[in-house]
Amino acid sequence: MSELAIHERSARQAWAAPGGRHDRMIGISGWLLPVLIGVLTAFLVMAPLTMGGDVSFVLDKHKVEVAKERLKIQAATYRGEDGKGQPFELTADSAVQKSSAEPIVRLQKLAATLALPDGPAHLVANTGRYDMTSQKVLLDGPVTVRAPDGYTLDTRNASLDLKTRKMESGGAATGTVKQGTFSAGHMTADLETRIVTLDGNARLRIVPRATK
């Protein structure tokens, strides 16, 4: 073996010998690398909080939960006034509005109170849809109306205009007015003036004493 080869091998043996430069380098790397990794991790976490500008990210639409309802309220109350400034109040056990683009509120177990010159009129229905723009209510199922002077209306699937206080039935209707009782296949009623218009198989039973 040449003298040069012997010298190079001796240098490598000295570098790899226990307690030599190699051992010292491994020892320093053992604690320095974890410290550097911790510092880098902390920087990556804190950088979005300290740097200006927008932060963008990508969401997978198949993994993001989407709200089915825009707004759901328990024990909702809506108040307003008709064209004459008379107040009305619409209450419901629950109200749901599906989107901001749709001004329709779906109501469950609703009741309406309409202020009239001679006292309030009360309306009750199981379900309904309130249009906040037109202030009209589409009533589903049985509908009952009770007003002063024994005035009553019973119908199904009616529409009520809260501005004009007029109601139109979607089917057969029965009721009681000062003159007696009535029934018809279709009805329109002005709740303020108590004027009822009957259409289709209209029947009126007049009570003579009530007309005096």
C-alpha positions as CSV (number, residue, x, y, z in Angstrom):
1,M,0.0,0.0,0.0
2,S,1.4,3.4,-0.9
3,E,2.2,6.0,1.6
4,L,-0.6,8.3,0.3
5,A,-3.2,5.6,0.7
6,I,-2.0,4.9,4.2
7,H,-2.3,8.6,5.1
8,E,-5.8,8.9,3.7
9,R,-7.0,5.8,5.6
10,S,-5.5,7.1,8.8
11,A,-7.4,10.4,8.3
12,R,-10.7,8.6,7.8
13,Q,-10.1,6.4,10.8
14,A,-9.4,9.5,13.0
15,W,-12.6,11.2,11.7
16,A,-14.7,8.1,12.5
17,A,-13.0,7.2,15.8
18,P,-15.2,7.3,19.0
19,G,-15.2,10.8,20.4
20,G,-14.0,12.2,17.1
21,R,-15.5,14.9,14.8
22,H,-18.1,12.5,13.4
23,D,-19.5,11.7,16.9
24,R,-19.6,15.4,17.8
25,M,-21.4,16.2,14.5
26,I,-24.0,13.5,15.2
27,G,-24.5,14.7,18.7
28,I,-25.1,18.3,17.7
29,S,-27.5,17.3,14.9
30,G,-29.5,15.2,17.4
31,W,-30.8,18.3,19.2
32,L,-30.3,21.0,16.6
33,L,-32.6,19.5,13.9
34,P,-35.7,19.1,16.2
35,V,-35.2,22.7,17.3
36,L,-35.1,23.9,13.6
37,I,-38.2,21.9,12.7
38,G,-40.1,23.4,15.7
39,V,-39.1,26.9,14.7
40,L,-40.2,26.3,11.1
41,T,-43.5,24.8,12.2
42,A,-44.2,27.8,14.4
43,F,-43.4,30.2,11.6
44,L,-45.8,28.4,9.2
45,V,-48.6,28.5,11.8
46,M,-48.2,32.2,12.7
47,A,-47.4,33.6,9.3
48,P,-51.1,33.9,8.1
49,L,-52.0,35.8,11.3
50,T,-49.2,38.3,11.0
51,M,-49.0,38.9,7.2
52,G,-51.3,41.3,5.4
53,G,-53.4,40.5,2.4
54,D,-56.0,37.9,1.6
55,V,-55.8,34.3,2.5
56,S,-57.3,31.9,-0.1
57,F,-58.2,28.3,0.3
58,V,-60.1,25.6,-1.7
59,L,-63.1,23.7,-0.3
60,D,-64.5,20.5,-1.7
61,K,-68.2,21.0,-2.3
62,H,-68.8,17.3,-1.6
63,K,-67.2,17.5,1.9
64,V,-68.7,20.8,3.0
65,E,-72.0,20.8,4.9
66,V,-74.5,23.2,3.3
67,A,-77.3,24.7,5.4
68,K,-80.7,23.7,4.1
69,E,-82.5,26.7,5.6
70,R,-81.5,30.3,5.6
71,L,-83.5,31.1,8.7
72,K,-85.6,29.2,11.1
73,I,-87.3,30.9,14.1
74,Q,-89.3,29.4,16.9
75,A,-92.3,31.5,18.2
76,A,-92.1,34.1,15.4
77,T,-94.1,37.3,15.4
78,Y,-94.6,39.7,12.4
79,R,-96.2,43.1,12.8
80,G,-97.3,45.7,10.3
81,E,-100.0,48.1,9.2
82,D,-102.7,47.9,6.5
83,G,-103.4,50.6,3.9
84,K,-105.3,52.7,6.5
85,G,-102.6,52.4,9.2
86,Q,-104.4,49.8,11.2
87,P,-102.0,47.4,12.9
88,F,-101.9,43.6,12.4
89,E,-99.9,40.9,14.1
90,L,-99.0,37.5,12.7
91,T,-97.7,34.8,15.0
92,A,-96.5,31.2,14.5
93,D,-95.0,28.4,16.4
94,S,-92.2,28.2,13.8
95,A,-91.2,30.2,10.7
96,V,-88.8,29.1,8.0
97,Q,-87.3,31.2,5.1
98,K,-85.3,29.1,2.7
99,S,-83.3,31.7,0.9
100,S,-82.8,35.5,0.8
101,A,-84.0,35.5,-2.8
102,E,-87.3,34.1,-1.7
103,P,-89.4,36.5,0.5
104,I,-91.8,33.6,1.4
105,V,-91.9,32.5,5.1
106,R,-93.4,29.2,5.8
107,L,-95.4,29.2,9.0
108,Q,-96.6,26.4,11.3
109,K,-99.7,26.8,13.6
110,L,-100.2,30.5,12.8
111,A,-102.6,33.1,14.1
112,A,-103.4,36.6,12.9
113,T,-104.9,39.5,14.8
114,L,-106.3,42.3,12.7
115,A,-107.3,45.6,14.3
116,L,-110.8,46.7,13.1
117,P,-112.8,49.8,13.9
118,D,-115.2,47.9,16.2
119,G,-112.6,45.4,17.6
120,P,-110.0,42.9,16.6
121,A,-110.6,40.0,14.2
122,H,-108.8,36.7,14.9
123,L,-107.7,34.1,12.3
124,V,-106.3,30.7,13.0
125,A,-104.8,28.1,10.6
126,N,-102.5,25.1,10.8
127,T,-100.0,26.2,8.2
128,G,-99.4,29.1,5.8
129,R,-97.0,31.0,3.6
130,Y,-96.4,34.6,4.3
131,D,-95.2,36.8,1.5
132,M,-93.2,39.7,3.2
133,T,-93.2,41.8,0.0
134,S,-97.0,41.8,-0.8
135,Q,-98.1,41.1,2.9
136,K,-100.3,38.3,1.7
137,V,-100.8,35.0,3.5
138,L,-101.7,31.7,1.7
139,L,-103.4,29.5,4.3
140,D,-103.4,25.7,4.0
141,G,-106.0,23.4,5.6
142,P,-108.9,24.6,7.8
143,V,-109.2,28.3,8.4
144,T,-111.3,30.0,11.1
145,V,-112.1,33.7,11.5
146,R,-113.8,35.3,14.5
147,A,-114.7,38.9,14.6
148,P,-116.9,41.2,16.8
149,D,-120.8,40.9,16.6
150,G,-120.7,37.2,16.3
151,Y,-119.1,37.3,12.8
152,T,-117.5,33.9,11.9
153,L,-116.0,32.4,8.8
154,D,-114.9,28.8,8.3
155,T,-113.2,27.6,5.1
156,R,-110.2,25.9,3.7
157,N,-107.1,26.8,1.7
158,A,-107.8,30.6,1.7
159,S,-105.7,33.6,0.9
160,L,-105.6,36.7,3.1
161,D,-104.4,40.2,2.1
162,L,-103.2,41.9,5.3
163,K,-103.2,45.3,3.6
164,T,-106.8,45.3,2.4
165,R,-108.2,42.9,5.1
166,K,-109.8,40.8,2.3
167,M,-109.9,37.0,2.3
168,E,-110.7,34.6,-0.5
169,S,-111.5,30.9,0.0
170,G,-109.9,28.2,-2.1
171,G,-113.0,26.0,-1.7
172,A,-116.2,25.6,0.1
173,A,-116.9,28.0,3.0
174,T,-119.4,28.4,5.8
175,G,-120.0,31.2,8.2
176,T,-122.2,33.4,10.3
177,V,-123.1,37.1,9.7
178,K,-125.6,39.4,11.4
179,Q,-128.3,38.2,9.0
180,G,-127.8,34.5,9.7
181,T,-125.7,31.6,8.4
182,F,-124.4,30.9,4.9
183,S,-122.5,28.3,2.8
184,A,-121.1,28.4,-0.7
185,G,-118.7,26.7,-3.0
186,H,-116.5,29.8,-3.1
187,M,-116.4,33.0,-1.0
188,T,-114.7,36.4,-0.8
189,A,-115.0,38.5,2.3
190,D,-114.1,42.0,3.4
191,L,-113.3,41.5,7.1
192,E,-113.5,45.2,7.8
193,T,-116.9,45.9,6.2
194,R,-118.3,42.4,6.9
195,I,-119.3,42.1,3.2
196,V,-119.3,38.5,2.0
197,T,-119.7,37.5,-1.6
198,L,-120.8,33.9,-2.3
199,D,-120.4,32.0,-5.5
200,G,-121.5,28.5,-6.4
201,N,-124.3,26.7,-4.6
202,A,-124.7,29.7,-2.3
203,R,-127.2,29.3,0.6
204,L,-128.2,31.8,3.2
205,R,-130.4,31.0,6.2
206,I,-131.8,34.3,7.5
207,V,-132.6,34.7,11.2
208,P,-135.4,37.4,11.3
209,R,-134.6,38.6,14.8
210,A,-130.9,39.1,13.9
211,T,-131.8,41.6,11.1
212,K,-133.7,44.0,13.4
